[in-house]
Amino acid sequence: MVHCKNGQSEIFARETIIAENSAKYLDEEFIMRIFDVLENELPPVSQYLEKIFVLKKNATIVRNSKVMSSDLICVELFYPTRDENIHQTNLVDAMGES
């Protein structure tokens, strides 16, 4: 991991890593940790991320129950099942290889 003095430098360092290795763009652990430094430095960021990724639940039409929408989004982002998302993921992979 790249160690920097502030969160902004950490984010830019990760951007450079993605530019050098495009596979990181679809690496769940790498992407989900981009804001770790800011989360540690700024309590409001930590509170916001907790609200979005831990506490917030929304009703869904399909299941007629409350689920964490952030979970559904992350699953579809990193492990797509919808045709258009699979196609988009393949495009991102192809762009990274060129």
N, C-alpha and C positions, 0 to 999 in steps of 0.2 A: 504494500500500500504506500502511496505517496504521502509523505508527511510535510505539511506546510504550516505556516504560522497563523493563517486564518482560513475560514471556511470558503471564502471566495477563491483563494488560491487553490484550494483542494478541488473545487468544482472545475476550475479551468484546467487543472492537472488531469482530472478524469476525462475532460473533453479531449485533451491531447491523446490520452490513452485510447479513446474510442477512434480518433482519427487514424492512429497507427494500427489498430486492431479492431476492425468493424464488428467482429463477432461479439465484442463486449456490449454492443448496443442491445443485443438480445439476451444478454447474460443477466438473469434475474437477480442474483446476489449482488453483482456489480452495480446495476442500475438502482436497486432498492437501497443501496448504501451511499448514494451520491450526497445526500444531505446530512449524513451522520455528524459531520463536524459542525454544521450550522445548528443542528438539533442540540448538540452539547453546549454550544456557545450562547444560543438565544432561546430562553425558555418559551417565548411565544411560538416559535417554530416547533418545538417539542410538543407543546399543547395542541397545536393545529394538527400535526401528524398523528398524534394519539386519537384525536377526534375523528379524523378521516379514516384511519386504518384500523382502529381498535373499537371505537365506541359507536360510530354512525352505522345505523341499519336502516334500510329502506324496504318498503313493501315491493314485492315483485308480482307481475301479472301472471307469470307462468306457474309459480308455486303457491301463490296466494298466501305468502308468509313473509316475514321479515328476514332479510339476509344482509350481509355486509356487501354493499355494492362494490367497494374497493376490492374485495376478494374476487368477485366476478370479473372485474376489469383486468386485474393482474393475471388471472388465469387465461383470459382470452388474449392478452398481450403476449405473454411468454409461452403459452401452450394453445395456440389458436385452434378452434374447431369450426368456426364459420368460414365458408368458402372464400369470401372476400378478404378475411383476415389472414387466411393461409396464403392466398395470392400475394397480399401485401408483404408478409414475412419473407416469402420467396424473393420478392423484388428487393427488399432490404438486404438479404443475403447476397444477391447478385451484384448489387451496387457496391457492397463491401469488397467483393472479390475483384472488381475492376479497378 
